[in-house]
Amino acid sequence: MTVPDTAVTRTPLLKFAAKAPFRFRQHNTGENALQTGRGGETFYTTSEQFANRVVVATPKQFRVIETRATLPSLPRSDWPTYDFTGKRALFLLPSQALGSNVATLLFLQALREKFSMGGLGVFCARSAADIYLTDPQTTVFPLWIGERELRRWDVVVDLGHLESRRDIDIWPVDMEADLLEAFNVAPSQRYGVEGKALPADRPPVIGILPLASSPLRTLPIAATRELCEALAERGRVVLCLNKDQHQGVLYAREIGGLPAGVEIIDGFASIGALLSAIDGFDYGVFADSGPAHMSKLFATPGVAVYSSAPGDVLQGRFRNLANWTIPFVGPHCATPCGLAKLRATPAGRIGCMGSLEVPIEGLPSIARGANPQVVERLLLAEPVPCIAALRDRPEGLTSFVLEDLARRAT
């Protein structure tokens, strides 16, 4: 590996040695994400889960060498002028957020289109590995990379140096646009920005994906039920939940009373299986979540529903999904407020500005860790005000979706 300058990676890395060959695959990735490592070699990983549950927990097999390791990397200031022609470039991925990694995949294709590169790879994709595995031209190291393999690459780029990746908890960004600007490349022509046509010879298969990682952005059950009832008259409806997420378990418990013929998928075996499902849908209704971003890869048409996040920013240049924002104005906030995650007061109360009746200055920190009681309260009993408004008046969303579906069918 060529040292481009004195810059080093900023994304935290753990360096470890293996005493014997090993293999591992993160549970929510597909079979193609299975990774093997050689004994007698040293490796780097960003995964705390893998480090704690495998490396540290198995001292007879592994030895921790350095907990705050770094690698030589391309300086941030050189990104827009660096000539990648003929170079084998390896990108370190700092985030597992599905939307951010979809944006990164789009950017990498644009970089490949500008330069005749010797190779392009990503490492430490972790649970997002299946996103990159949709592109056979990209070399993917899901959880770790060995020092011997590192020598085959000319330059390492740590995308953790991109400033916007540290600001998204307060106001989301168009990650693809930021990456394109940072490297001075034009958008890829591979991915169409308009939605693909609906089938003319049969009713459409309509996916409804109401779950997000936060109750701030998950669709209320009442709205999803009304969507299922209305759309069941227009096509075959598939409601996609997640049995590995507490919200998904609660949803499955409470969503009863759906029309006959509505199929419920209680979870996908991997992110790859979820990607395949989105590719297979003729139309979709998405919460503001990773699957909404995934739809960009397949030009899946439909509607994305936004509460806290600005839809025009997150959708960027893509127009396959129509943008519908919950109409809400309250005494403490209005949609979109910009929050990506639940936040906490200094006293530990968890919610948002509207639910806690405080300004953003009164919520100095992100709510850390899974709290099933808080999730259940905000999903079922006391949704945040904008989500409660959609729960109480779902007909606006339903009308918008039906009109959009009819428009695309003509």
N, C-alpha and C positions, 0 to 999 in steps of 0.2 A: 504494500500500500504506500502510495506517494504521500509525503507530508506536504500539504499545500501551503502552509504557513505555520504560525505559532498558535493558531486558534485550536481550542479543544471543545469537545462536546459538553453541553450543559445538562442534558437529560441524564438523570441519575442512573449509573450503571454499577452492577455488581460483577466482579471478576472472580471466577472460581475454576478449580481444576477437577477433572474426573479421573478416578483411579481405574475405571473399567468402562467398557462401552455401555451406553444407556440410550433409552428412547422414551419419548413423552409426547402426548398430545393434549392440549387444553380441551376440557370437556365440551365446550360449545362450538367447537370447530369440526370440520369434516375430516374424513380419512386422509385426504391429501395434505392436511396440516401436520400429520405425524412427522416428528423430527427425530433424528438419531445423532448421537455424539460419540466420538472416539475416546477411548481410554488413553490416559497419558497426555492429554491436551488441555489447554486452558480456554475458557469461554467467557463471554460477556452476556448479561441479561439485564432487562429493565423490570422484569416481572417480580414484584414483591411476593405474589402468591407462589410462583414457582420457586423462588429463592427460599422462602420460609418453609413451605410444605415439602420440598424435595431436597434442595441443596443443604440447607441448615439441618433439616430433620434426618439426614442420612450421612452422618460424618464418616462412616466406613466406606462410602462410595464417593463422596465429594469433600472438597476442602475449599473454604472461603479464603481467597487471597487478598481481596481489597473490596471494601464496601462502598467506596466513593471513587470508583475508577473513571477515567476519562480516555478518550481516543482523539488523535489528531483529526481535525475536521476543517472543512472549507469555511473561512471567515464569513460572517453574515454580510459584511460590506462587499465581498467579492461575488455574491450570488448573481446580481444582474449582469455582470460582465464576463463571468467565467465561460470559457469555451468548452463545452462538454463533447465536442466532436471527437470520436474515437475513444473516448474515456469510458471506463467501467465505473459507474457511479452508484454508490450504496447509500440509501437514505435511512437514517435512524428515526423511528416513529415514536413520538412522546406520548401519544394519546390513544386510548381504546375507544373513544367516542366514535360510533358508527358513522355519523354524519361527517365528522372531520376526516375520516379515512376514505369515505367516498370522494370527498373533495380532493384529497391527496392523490387518489388513483386517477381522477380526471386531469389533475395537473401533470402527473408523471407521463400520461399519454401525450399531453401537449409538449412537454420537454422532448420526448422522443421524436415528435413530428418536426421539431425545429432543428435538432441535431442528429447527425448520423452517429449514434453512440455505440461504443463497444459492448455495452451491457448495462442493465438497469436492475437494481435490486432494492429490497427493503428488509430491515431487520427489526425484531422485537415488535411485530404487529400484534402479537398476543391474540385476544379474542376477535380482532378484526382481520385475521389472516385470510379468511375465506373471501373477503372482498377483493384482495389482491390476487388471489388464486383464480379469479374469473379472467385474468389476463395472462395467457400462457407465455407472453414475452417477458414478464416480470419474475425475477428470482425472489422467492420469499423464504425468509428465515423467521418462523413464527415466534419462537421464544428465546433463542440464543444464537450466537454466532461464535465460531471458534477462531482463535488467532491464526491458524493455518489458512482458513478460508478468507480472513480479512486481507491477507497478503495478495489475494487475486484481484482486489479492487484498487482502482487508481485514486479515488477520492471518496471520503465520507462526508455526508451532509446531515447535520443534526437539525431537523425541523423544529426542535424545541427552542431554537433561537428566534423563531418567528414571534414577534411581540404579541400579536393578536390572540395567540393561543392561551395567553394568561388572562385575558379580559372577558372571556365569553360568559362568565357567570353573572355579569352585570348587564352586558348588552351583546347579543350574538353578532357574529360577523359572517360575511360571505367568504368562507375560507378558500374556496377555489380562486376567487378574484384576488385575494391577498397573496396567495402563492404565485399566481400568474404574474402579478405586479412585482413581487419580490425577485423573480428570476427573469423578468422581462421577456415573457413568452406570450404568444397569442393563444386563445382557447383551442382545445382540440376539436377537429372536425369529425372525429369518430362517432361522437355521441350526439344524437339529434335532440334539439331543445324542445320541439313540439311533440305532443302525444301521438302515439300510433293510432291508426283508425280502429274503430270498433268493428267487430265481425258483422258482416251483412247477411250471413246465412244461418245464424242461430242467435239465441239470447246470449248476452254477455255474461261471463263469469266475473262477479263483483266481489272483491275482497274488502273487508272492513277491518282495519287495524287500529283499534281505539287506544292502545296502551302506549304510554311514554315512560321514561325512567322516573318521572316525578309526577305527583298528583297535580302539580301546577299546570300540566299539559295533557294529562289523560282525559279522554272524553268521558262525561258522566254517563252512567249506565242508562238513564232514561233517554238520552239522546241517541245512544247506540241502538237501543231497542226500537225507537221510532224509525231510525234509518233502516234497520232490518225489515221492519214491517212494510215500509214504502218501497224499498228496493227489491223485495221478494216478488213484487208484481212486474218487475222489469228484467229480471234475469236470475241466475243461480247465485245465491249469496253465500259467501264463506266468511265467517267471523273468526278472526285469528287472535288467540289469547296466548298466555305464557304461564304454564304451570310452575315454572321455576322462579317466577316473580310473585311477590305477595299480592300485588294488585291483580295479577292474573288469576290467582286462586280466589280472591274475593269476587272478581268479576264473574267467574264461572259459577260461583255459589249464588249470585244474586240476579243473573241475567235471564232467568226462566221466562216462559211465556212467549217464546219466539214463534213465528209462523212455521208451519210444517215445510220442510225442505231446506231450511237454513242450516248449513253445515257449520259445526263448531270445531275448530282445530285448537286443542288445548295447549299446544306448544310445538316447536320445531326441534328436531334433533341437533341442529347446528345452524350457525349463521348462513352457511351455504344452502341449507334447505330452505331457509327463509328467503334468500335471494332467488332461488328457483321458483318459489311460490309467487313472489312479486312479478317475476318475469312472465309467469303463466297467467296472471290476472289480465282480463281485458279492460278492467276499470277498477279503481280503488278509492276508498275514503280513508285518509290517514290522519292520526293525531300528529302533532309536531314532534317527530321522533326520527330515529335512525331509518326505519323503513320508508319514510317519506323521501329521504335523501337517496335511498337505494333505488327508488323508482326512476331516478335520472339515468341510471345505467341502462334501462330497458325501454325508455320512453313510455312507461306505463301511464295512461291518462287517468285523471280523477280529480279529487279535491283534497287539499291539505287544510286542516283546521288549526288555527293559531289562537292562543290565549295570551301568554306572557311574551312570546317572541314575535318580532316583526317578520311576517312572512315574506315580504319582498326582499329582505336582506338574505334570509336563509335560502330562498329559492334561486336567488341570483339570476343568471341568464336563462334558466330553464323555465319553460312554459307548459310542460306536460301536465302539471297539477294546477288547477285553479286555486286561488288563494282566498280563504274565507276566515276573517278574524271575528271572534266573538264580540259583538257590540256591547261594551260595558264602560261606564264612567261612574266612579264612586267617590266618596269624600277623601280617600287616601290613595287611590290609584286609578288608572284607566288602562285599557288594552290598546297596544301592547306595552307592558311595563318594563320589559327587558330582562326579567329574571329567568335564569335557566334552571335553577335549583331552589329548593326550600332554604330559608335562612333562619338564623337564630338571634334572639335578643341576648344581651349580656347575662340575663337571668336564666337563659336556656329555653325560653318559649319558642316554638318552631312554627313557621308559617310564612306569610308574605305581608306586604304592607297593608293590604286590605283586610286580611283575616285577623291580623294582630293590631290593626288600627295605629300603626306607627309609620313614620317616614323611613326611607331607605337608610338614613343615617342611624336609625335605631336598630338596624339589623346588620351588625358589623361582620358577621361570619356566616359561612355556609353550614348548614346542618349536616354533620358528619355521621356516617354509619347508618345502618338500617334500623329503623324504629317501627316495628309492625303496628304498634298502637297509634302512632301519629299517622301512618299511611291509611289505616282503616278509618280513622276519624275524618281525614281529609277526603277520602274517596267516597265514603258512605254517609256519614253523619253531618259533617260540617265542611263541605267543599269550600275552597277559596271563592271569593265573591264572583269573579268572572265565570268560573266553572259552575257555580250555583245558578247563575243567570242562564246559562245554556241548559242546565238540568230543568229549570222551570219553564223555559220557552224554547224548546228544541225545534219548533216548526220553521224558524228562519233558516237554520242549517239544512233541514230536510228539503225545503223548497229550493234552496240554492243548488243542492246536489242533483235534484231531479231535473232542474232546468239545464244544468251543465251536461248531464247525461243525454238529455233530449237534443241539445245543441250538437253534441259530438256525433249523434246517430244520424243526423241529416246530411 
